[in-house]
Amino acid sequence: MRSLIRTLERATLRDIALVCLADALVGASFGAISVSGGLPLWVPVAMSLLVFAGGSQFAAVGVVLSGGGALAAVVTGLVLNARLLPFGFTVTDALAGPRWRRLLGAQLLTDESVAFTLLQPDPRRRRAAYWVCGLALFVIWNVSVVVGAAAGGLIGDTDALGLDAAFPAVLLALVLPALGDRRTRLAALVGAAVAVAATPYVPAGLPVLLALAGLLFAGRPAPTASASGTEPGTGPESGTTAETGTAPLAKEAHRCP
C-alpha cells in the first residue's frame, strides 16, 4: 500500500482525502436514515460491506422504507448499479493480475475510483489511483455507516443538514476538469438533458443509463495518421520518429490514456 501511495502525486492524494471526507458524511447519513427509519443496525452495515455502492444503497433503503418489498429494492439497486458495467471496461488495466485480485478490485469499483483512475497519465499511476482510492473509500464508507447507524435518530433530519448534497457535489467536482474538452462537454450536456427529461417518467436508476445517449454526440477521435500517408504512430503529429519508431519520453509522460 505504501508503494502505491508513493506512486501518486501529493495533489492526487489530497483530492482522494477530500472525497473520502465527503463520502464519510454521506455514509453517516445513510446509516442514520436506515436505522431511524426502522431498519435494524445490521442491515445498513451488511449492505455497505457487500454492496458498497452509495447510490444503490440509498435507493434500496428508500424503496423498503416507503413500503416496497425486498425484491423491488434489489431490482432498483441493480438497475442503478448497471452504470458500473461500462465503467469497468475503462479501468481493466488497473485490475490486471491474479483472479483473486481482479475479484477484490471489482468490489472497489465506484464512480470516484474510476474518475481518479482516468485522470492518471500512465498505467502505473492508474493502477495506484484505483487501489488507493478504492480501498480508502471502502474503509471510510463502512466506518461512517457504522457510526451513523449507531447514532440512529440522534442526527434527525439529515436533509436539513445538507448531507444529501455531499455525494452529487463530489461527483460534480470530479467531472468538471474533463468538461474543458468541447466534445466531452457536448456529450455531458446532452446526457444530462436526457436524464432530467426522463426522470419524471421512468423508475429510479434508469435516467442515469439513458444519459449514456450523450456519447452519440461525443464524435469520433481524430485520426493519428499524418497527411503524408505515413502509418499511424510514426508521423510527426504522434511525437514519433520514422527512423527509430520511439516516442520522446517527455511527450509520452503527458499522453492521456
C-alpha positions as CSV (number, residue, x, y, z in Angstrom):
1,M,0.0,0.0,0.0
2,R,2.9,2.4,0.8
3,S,4.4,1.9,-2.7
4,L,1.0,2.7,-4.3
5,I,0.7,5.9,-2.2
6,R,4.3,7.0,-3.1
7,T,3.4,6.5,-6.8
8,L,0.7,9.2,-6.7
9,E,1.3,12.9,-6.6
10,R,0.5,14.9,-3.4
11,A,-2.3,16.8,-5.1
12,T,-4.0,13.5,-6.1
13,L,-3.7,12.1,-2.6
14,R,-5.2,15.4,-1.3
15,D,-8.1,15.1,-3.6
16,I,-8.7,11.5,-2.6
17,A,-8.7,12.5,1.0
18,L,-11.3,15.2,0.3
19,V,-13.5,12.7,-1.5
20,C,-13.2,10.3,1.5
21,L,-14.3,13.1,3.8
22,A,-17.4,13.9,1.7
23,D,-18.3,10.2,1.5
24,A,-17.9,9.9,5.2
25,L,-20.7,12.4,5.7
26,V,-22.9,10.6,3.1
27,G,-22.2,7.2,4.8
28,A,-23.1,8.5,8.2
29,S,-26.3,10.0,6.7
30,F,-27.1,6.6,5.1
31,G,-26.6,4.7,8.4
32,A,-28.7,7.2,10.3
33,I,-31.5,7.2,7.8
34,S,-31.7,3.5,7.7
35,V,-31.9,3.0,11.5
36,S,-34.1,5.9,12.2
37,G,-36.5,4.6,9.5
38,G,-36.9,1.4,11.4
39,L,-34.3,-1.0,9.9
40,P,-32.1,-3.0,12.3
41,L,-28.5,-1.8,12.6
42,W,-27.1,-4.8,10.8
43,V,-28.9,-4.1,7.5
44,P,-27.0,-0.9,6.5
45,V,-23.8,-2.4,7.8
46,A,-24.2,-5.6,5.7
47,M,-25.2,-3.6,2.7
48,S,-22.2,-1.4,2.9
49,L,-19.8,-4.4,3.2
50,L,-21.4,-6.5,0.4
51,V,-22.9,-3.9,-2.0
52,F,-20.6,-0.9,-1.4
53,A,-22.5,1.5,-3.7
54,G,-23.9,4.6,-2.1
55,G,-26.5,5.4,-4.7
56,S,-27.8,1.9,-4.9
57,Q,-27.9,1.6,-1.1
58,F,-29.9,4.8,-0.7
59,A,-32.3,3.7,-3.5
60,A,-32.9,0.2,-2.0
61,V,-33.4,1.5,1.5
62,G,-35.8,4.2,0.1
63,V,-37.9,1.5,-1.5
64,V,-38.1,-0.5,1.7
65,L,-38.9,2.4,3.9
66,S,-41.6,3.6,1.5
67,G,-43.3,0.2,1.8
68,G,-41.8,-1.7,-1.1
69,G,-40.7,-5.3,-1.0
70,A,-37.2,-6.7,-0.8
71,L,-37.4,-7.8,-4.5
72,A,-38.2,-4.3,-5.6
73,A,-35.4,-2.9,-3.6
74,V,-32.9,-5.4,-5.1
75,V,-34.0,-4.6,-8.7
76,T,-33.8,-0.9,-8.0
77,G,-30.2,-1.3,-6.8
78,L,-29.2,-3.4,-9.7
79,V,-30.7,-1.0,-12.3
80,L,-28.8,1.9,-10.7
81,N,-25.6,0.0,-10.5
82,A,-25.8,-1.1,-14.1
83,R,-23.8,2.1,-15.0
84,L,-20.7,0.5,-13.4
85,L,-20.6,-2.1,-16.2
86,P,-19.3,0.3,-18.9
87,F,-17.1,1.9,-16.2
88,G,-15.4,-1.4,-15.6
89,F,-14.3,-1.6,-19.2
90,T,-12.4,1.6,-18.9
91,V,-10.2,0.5,-16.0
92,T,-9.4,-3.1,-16.9
93,D,-5.7,-2.3,-16.9
94,A,-5.8,-1.3,-13.3
95,L,-7.2,-4.7,-12.3
96,A,-4.6,-6.8,-14.1
97,G,-3.2,-9.7,-12.1
98,P,-4.4,-12.9,-10.5
99,R,-8.1,-13.8,-10.3
100,W,-8.4,-13.0,-6.6
101,R,-7.0,-9.5,-7.2
102,R,-9.5,-8.9,-10.0
103,L,-12.4,-10.0,-7.9
104,L,-11.3,-7.8,-5.0
105,G,-10.7,-4.9,-7.4
106,A,-14.2,-5.3,-8.8
107,Q,-15.7,-4.8,-5.4
108,L,-13.9,-1.4,-5.2
109,L,-15.4,-0.2,-8.5
110,T,-17.1,3.2,-7.8
111,D,-17.7,6.5,-9.6
112,E,-14.8,8.1,-7.6
113,S,-12.2,5.3,-8.1
114,V,-12.9,5.3,-11.9
115,A,-12.7,9.1,-12.1
116,F,-9.3,9.2,-10.4
117,T,-8.0,6.3,-12.4
118,L,-8.9,8.0,-15.7
119,L,-7.2,11.2,-14.7
120,Q,-3.8,9.5,-14.4
121,P,-1.3,9.8,-17.4
122,D,0.3,6.3,-17.3
123,P,-0.6,2.7,-16.4
124,R,1.4,2.6,-13.1
125,R,-0.4,5.7,-11.7
126,R,-3.7,4.5,-13.0
127,R,-3.3,1.3,-11.0
128,A,-2.2,3.1,-7.9
129,A,-5.0,5.6,-8.1
130,Y,-7.6,2.9,-8.4
131,W,-6.5,0.9,-5.5
132,V,-5.6,3.8,-3.2
133,C,-9.0,5.5,-3.8
134,G,-11.0,2.2,-3.8
135,L,-9.5,0.9,-0.5
136,A,-9.6,4.2,1.3
137,L,-13.3,4.8,0.3
138,F,-14.2,1.2,1.3
139,V,-12.8,1.7,4.8
140,I,-14.1,5.2,5.3
141,W,-17.6,4.4,4.0
142,N,-18.1,1.3,6.2
143,V,-16.8,3.0,9.3
144,S,-19.0,6.1,8.7
145,V,-22.1,3.9,8.1
146,V,-21.5,2.1,11.4
147,V,-21.1,5.5,13.2
148,G,-24.2,6.9,11.6
149,A,-26.3,3.7,12.3
150,A,-25.2,3.7,15.9
151,A,-26.2,7.4,16.2
152,G,-29.6,6.5,14.8
153,G,-32.2,9.1,15.4
154,L,-29.7,11.5,17.1
155,I,-28.8,13.0,13.7
156,G,-32.5,13.7,13.0
157,D,-33.4,15.2,9.6
158,T,-30.2,14.6,7.5
159,D,-31.7,16.5,4.6
160,A,-31.8,19.7,6.8
161,L,-28.1,19.3,7.4
162,G,-27.4,19.2,3.7
163,L,-25.6,15.8,3.9
164,D,-27.7,14.5,1.0
165,A,-26.0,17.1,-1.3
166,A,-22.4,16.0,-0.5
167,F,-22.4,13.0,-2.8
168,P,-23.6,14.7,-6.0
169,A,-21.3,17.7,-5.2
170,V,-18.3,15.3,-5.1
171,L,-19.2,13.8,-8.4
172,L,-19.6,17.2,-10.0
173,A,-16.2,18.3,-8.7
174,L,-14.6,15.2,-10.3
175,V,-16.0,15.7,-13.7
176,L,-15.5,19.5,-14.0
177,P,-11.9,19.3,-15.3
178,A,-12.9,17.0,-18.1
179,L,-15.5,19.5,-19.4
180,G,-12.8,21.6,-20.9
181,D,-12.9,19.4,-24.0
182,R,-15.6,20.5,-26.4
183,R,-16.7,17.0,-27.4
184,T,-16.9,15.8,-23.8
185,R,-18.8,18.9,-22.8
186,L,-21.4,18.4,-25.5
187,A,-21.8,14.7,-24.6
188,A,-22.3,15.6,-20.9
189,L,-24.8,18.3,-21.6
190,V,-26.9,16.0,-23.9
191,G,-26.7,13.2,-21.4
192,A,-27.8,15.5,-18.5
193,A,-30.7,16.8,-20.6
194,V,-31.9,13.3,-21.4
195,A,-31.6,12.2,-17.7
196,V,-33.5,15.3,-16.4
197,A,-36.3,14.8,-19.1
198,A,-36.7,11.1,-18.3
199,T,-36.7,11.4,-14.5
200,P,-40.4,12.0,-14.1
201,Y,-41.4,9.1,-16.3
202,V,-39.1,6.2,-15.6
203,P,-38.0,4.3,-12.4
204,A,-35.1,5.5,-10.3
205,G,-31.8,4.5,-11.8
206,L,-32.9,4.4,-15.5
207,P,-32.2,8.1,-16.1
208,V,-28.5,7.5,-15.4
209,L,-28.4,4.8,-18.0
210,L,-30.4,6.8,-20.6
211,A,-27.8,9.6,-20.1
212,L,-25.3,7.4,-22.0
213,A,-27.1,8.5,-25.1
214,G,-24.9,11.6,-24.8
215,L,-22.0,9.5,-26.0
216,L,-23.5,9.6,-29.5
217,F,-22.7,13.3,-29.7
218,A,-19.1,12.9,-28.5
219,G,-17.9,12.4,-32.0
220,R,-15.0,10.2,-33.2
221,P,-11.4,10.9,-32.2
222,A,-9.2,12.5,-34.8
223,P,-7.0,10.1,-36.8
224,T,-3.4,9.8,-35.8
225,A,-2.0,9.2,-39.3
226,S,-0.2,12.2,-40.9
227,A,-1.3,13.8,-44.1
228,S,1.7,12.4,-45.9
229,G,0.2,8.9,-45.7
230,T,2.6,7.5,-43.1
231,E,1.4,4.8,-40.7
232,P,-0.4,5.9,-37.5
233,G,2.0,6.5,-34.7
234,T,5.1,7.1,-36.9
235,G,4.4,10.7,-38.1
236,P,5.4,14.0,-36.5
237,E,2.0,14.5,-35.0
238,S,2.3,11.5,-32.8
239,G,5.7,12.5,-31.5
240,T,7.5,9.5,-33.0
241,T,10.4,9.4,-35.4
242,A,10.1,7.3,-38.6
243,E,13.7,6.1,-38.2
244,T,13.5,4.8,-34.6
245,G,9.8,4.3,-34.0
246,T,10.1,5.5,-30.5
247,A,8.4,8.4,-28.8
248,P,10.2,11.0,-26.7
249,L,9.8,10.4,-23.0
250,A,8.7,13.9,-22.3
251,K,5.7,13.6,-24.7
252,E,4.9,10.1,-23.5
253,A,4.6,11.2,-19.9
254,H,1.9,13.7,-20.8
255,R,-0.1,11.5,-23.1
256,C,-3.6,10.7,-21.8
257,P,-4.6,7.0,-21.6
